[in-house]
Amino acid sequence: MASWLAGCDGASTESTDLRPAPAHVRERDVEIPAARDDGSIPLAVTVLDDEVGFLLSVRTGTPTALLSIARIVSPSGRILHTESGPIDDPSVDSLIASIGWAGEGELALFLPNAPVVGAMPGTWRIDIVHEDGEPLADAHLITVRRSAHDRERRLDLAIMDASGAGVAEYAQGATPRAARRARSARAVQHAAMDEVLAPHALGIGRIDVLPRAPRRLRGTLSMDGGSEADLCREAVRAADPWSLPVVIVDGFSGDGDEAEELIGWAPVPGVLREPDSAGSCVFVGSHRDVEDDDERQAAFAMTLLHEAGHFMGLEHVSEFDGRLFDRLDDTRECHIGDVDGRDDERFDVAGEIDGVIDDFECGRAGGADNLMFWSGVPEFAPFRLSDQQADVLRAHPLFHPLE
């Protein structure tokens, strides 16, 4: 989120890829065929009859090479997504995304992310375009089994502090009194996230506290300096391989003012268990500027959950320009032409005609109380998820059945 926006605590763990996949998922490699004459690589991804979702990740041998998805065709033969034109500025025609899929050296696709996707079993045809025209290095598939799909599910978190001054809630080696306060604060965060998830039989499981990031990586995250890959590497290697790695930073920097206004960032979607990937973790600001402790815990929890939603395939219900929206049928949209400059009488906030939708212009009727609204201010708490948003999360490999 860009404005305002836990139960049991596990010990720090040492990640290992030798741990078998949990029972609710399957893993397998995808065969990489030769490229077509036009340079596209036609992947055939087979989903079994008892599988309800998949996360596909592909990588190149050149870390800086651009990848994109040129076409996605469902097992029924329906074309769900196409991209054409320059790989870094494509023309997108899609039923399942508001923008294109692209990445440097790697790319991830999670489905189903919208009701229009339809039945999952069968062979999916996914065309990958690589700007260098070289073969893919690997393609890996993680699927979710139907047998556990309707049970209560939990998301485990593994949190690493990379802030400059340190965040007391995620410090190791604290005094017994400080440790009790930290556990209490994490419990408040846990409860705040559960309040959003519980109506959908979802929730937060473990919150593991990881060792603090190396001193050289602490502070503000530069969005164009490459440090996100180094931080993800530290977090993924220390985290349980089937938990979501979360990195706390002081803030964000980069070209222009947009990066400095961020208080969280995540890939849409992320990749799992890839220590050398910048797309394998989420970043959350420390929220140190929020003076009231209760408000700070709530703000941190909602930002974390918002970024986790992105990591698992959720888009903003409405983007800041009020022109791009998610592809779900039960989320409210806020259109710039309807609200730009509109006053909010309830909160006595004057609107401003500036080409940007804000929470007060949109209000609850425009989705400002949705967890995945592009901004997020406390006046519209408690935040909520729609049923279809929850369905997307439920089908993701990181949400495991409650033991």
N, C-alpha and C positions, 0 to 999 in steps of 0.2 A: 504494500500500500504506500501511497505517497504523501499522506498528511498526518494522520493520528496513529493512524495506525502506522503439579501435574501428578496424583497417585504415587506409584512406586518409583524409586530412583535407583537405577542400576549403577554398578561400579564401572570404571573405565575398562574397556576391553581391547584386546589386540586383534585386529581384523585378520581373517584368513580366508582365502578363496577355497581352502580345502573343506570348509563346512558345506555339507550337502544342502541342496535347495530345500526350503520348507515344503511340507506336503501339499500346500495349496497352489504351488506353481510348478511349471516344467521349464527346462532350458534346453535349447538345441541350436546348433549352427545352421545358417541358411546358405545353401549353395550359391556361389557367385558365378554367373555365366559370363561368357564373352560379351563385350559391348556390341551394340548394333552399329550400323554404318553412321548413324547420326550421333554416336558417342554415348547414348543412354544405356544404362545397365538394367536389364529387365529381371528383377527379382521375383521369384514365385514363393510366396509365404503360405505354407499350409497350416491351417488351424483345425484341430481335431474336433470331433463331435461334442466332446465334453469340456470344451474350452470356451470361455466367455470374453476374453480380452487378451491383447498382446502388446508388448513393448519391443519394438524392433530398433536396434542400434547398429549403425554401419560406420566404418572408419576407413580412412585412406592412409597410404604410406607417407603422405605429405601433410604435415600438421596445419599448414596455412592454406591449403587448397580448398576452394569453396565447393560445397555439395548442396544439391537441392533435390526435391522430389518433383519430377515432371508430371507424374500421373499416378493416381490410385484408383484401381478398379476392384470392386467387391466381387465375391464369389458368384453373385447373381449376374454379373456383367455390367453393373451400373457404374458409370464413371463418377466418382465422388470428388475428385480434385485434379486440376491441371494447372501447370505453370508453363509459360512460354516467354520468349524474349531473353534479355540479358539475365544471367544467373543472379546478379546482385541487385537487380531491379525488375523482377518479372511481372508479367501480367497474370493475375491469379483469377481463376474461375473455380469456385469451390463451394460445396455443400457442407463442409465440415470445418472450415477455418476461415477467419477473417483476413489473414495474411498468409504468405507462403512459408514453407519449411525450408530453412537453409542453415548451414553451419560451416565453420572452418575446420576441416580435417575430420569432422564427425557429424553425425546427424541421428536424431531419434524420432520415432513415430509411435504414438500410443493410440490405440483404438480399442473400444468404441469411445469417442468423445462427443457424440451427438446421437439422438434417436434415429436420424436418417441413415446411419451406418447399417442398420439392419442386422440380420443374422451373421454371426461370426464364422461358423464352421465352413470349410472349403478352402479354395486356393485364391489368395489375394495377389493381384498383379501390381507391383510397385516399381515404377521406373525411376532410377536414380541418375542424376546428371552430375558429372565431375568435371570441373573447368579444365583440368590438366589432361583429361582423356585417359588417365591411367586406370588400371583395375582397382577395385576396392581391396583393402587389406583384409577385412573380415566383416561378416554380418552375423549378428547374434539375436536370438529370439527368446523372450521370456513370456510364457503364457500363464493365464490364471484358470484354474479348473472350476467347473460349474458346481461340483459337489459341495464346495464351501461358500458359494457365492451369496446365499441367502442368510447365512449365520451372522451374528454380531462380529464386527471386525475392529481391529485396533491398529494404530500406526505408532511404531516405535521411533523415538528421536535420539540422536546422538549429537550433543552440542559442544562446540569448541569455542572458547573465548579468544578472539584475536583483537580485542580492543586495546587501546594504549594503556589506560589506567586500570583496566580489569573490571569485570562485572562480578559483584559479590555472590550473586546467585549461582554462578558457574565457576567458582574458585575451588581449587583443590588444596589440601593441606591447611585449611582454616582451623581456628580454635573451635572447641566444642560449641561454644555459644554462637559463633558466627556460622558454623555448619548448620545449627538448628534454624537460624534465621534464613539461611539459604534454602533449606528444605521447605520451610514454610512458604517462601516466595515462589518456589517452583510448583508447590501444590496449588497456589493461587492461579498461576499460569495454566496449569494442567486443567483445573476446574473451568477456567474461562474458555479454553478450547473445547472441552467436553460439552459445554453448554450449546455450542454451535453444532456439534457433531451428533450428540445423543438422540435428537429427534429422528435420526436416520439409522439408528442402530450402529453408529460408528463412534469411535472414541480414540483417545490417546492411550497408549500402553506405557512402556518404559520411557523414562527420560534419562539417558546415560550422560554423565558429565565426563568429557574427554580432557586429556592434558591440554594445558594452555598452548596456544600457537607459539612457535619460535619468535624471539624478540624482533628479528628482522622483518617479520611479516605482520606485526601488530600495527594497529592504527586505522587510518582511512584507506578504503579499498579504491585503487585506481582502476576505473573501468576500461582503460586503454593501455594499461601498463603490464598486463600479463600476470599480475600477482594472484588473480582469482584461481588460476590453475595450480599455483603453489599451495594456496590455502586449501583448496579442495583435496589435493594430494595428502596433506597432513591429516585432514579430517577423515577421509575415506580409509586411510590406512589404520587409523586408530579405532574406527567405528565398527560395530557389528555389521557384517555385510548386507543384512536385510533390514537395516534401520535407515532413516533419512538423516544424512549428515547436515548439520546446521552450523554456520560460522557467524559469530557475532563480531561486528566491526564498528568503529567509531562513526563512520559515515562513508559517503561515496564521492568520488571526484572523477573528472573527465572533461572532454571538450564541451563547452557550453554550460548553461545553468541547469540543464535537465538532470545531469548526474548528481549534482550537489543537492537537489531536492528529493532524491530517492531516500527511502528509509528501509528498503528491502529490494532484493533482486533474485530471480530464479530463472532457469531455462524453461521453455515450454515446448515439449516436456523435457525432463532430465533423463540422464542415463544412470544405470545402476552398477555399482561395484567396479568402476573404472578409475583407479587412482590417478591416472595421468590426464584426466578429463576435467576441463573447466566447467563442464555441464553435469557434474556428479554431486553437487551440493547446492544448498541455498544460502543466501547471505541476508542477515538481519541487522539493522542498526541497533546500537545499544540503548537508544531512547533516553540517554542520560539527561537530555534537556527537559524532560517531563518531570516537574518538581514533586508532584504528589505521588507517593509510592504506589498507592492502589491504582491510580490512573496509568502509571508507568508499567506496572505488571500487566494490566489489561491491554495496553497499547502494544507491548512487546508480543504478547500471546496472539493477538489478532494479526499482527504483521507476519509473524512466523507461520500461522495457519494459512494466511493469504498466499504467501510464497510457496508453501507446501502444495497448495491447490494448483498453482502454476506448474510446479515440478511434475505433478501427476496429470497434467493435460488440460486444466481449466483455463479458459481465457477470461479477460475482463468482460463483465456483462455489457458494459458500454465503455468505449475508449474515451480519452479526454476530449477528443474532437467531436464527440457525439455523432459520428458517422460510421463507425465500425462497432460491431456487436458480436457476441458469441452466437453459436448455432443451436442453442437450446430453445425449446418451445415454451418453457415455463419460467424464464427469467425476464424481468422487466427491462425495457430499453428506454434510454433517455436521448431523444433526438435534439440536436443542436437548434434546429429551426423552431422547435416548440418551446424551448426553455431559456435560450441565451438572453440574459438580462432580466429574468423573472425574479421578483422579490419573494422571500420566504417570510410570510407573515407570522407563522408560528414562532420562529426564532428571531424575528425582527432583523433579518439580514437582507440588505439590498443587493439585487442582482447587478451584474456588470456585463455589458455586451463586449465580449472579448474573444469570441470564437472558441471558448473552452467551457465545457459543462462542469459545474461543481456540485457538491453534495446538496447545498441548500437550494439551488435552482432545480435540481431533479427531484429531491425529496424521496420519501418512501415509495411513492407512486412511480418514480423513475428508477428505482433500484438502489438508492443510496444506502439502504440497510442490508444490502447483500454483501457477503464476505468478499466477493470478487468484483465489487465496484472499483473503478480505477483509483479512487482516492481513499476516503474513509475518515470520518470525523466522529468523535465520541457522542455527539448529539443524536446519532442514528443507531447507537447500540441499544439492545443486543443485536448483533449481526446474525444473518441467517444464510442457509443454503437451500436451494430449491431441490425438489426430489430428483430431477434429472442431473443436477450437479453432483448430488450424492451418489447417483448411479455410476457416474464416471469414476469417482474415487473408489467405489466398492469394487470395480473391475480392475483396479491397479494392483500390481504385485506387492507393493509395500503395505497395503492394508491386509493384514493377516487375520484369520478366524480367531475369535476369542477362545483361549484354551480353557 
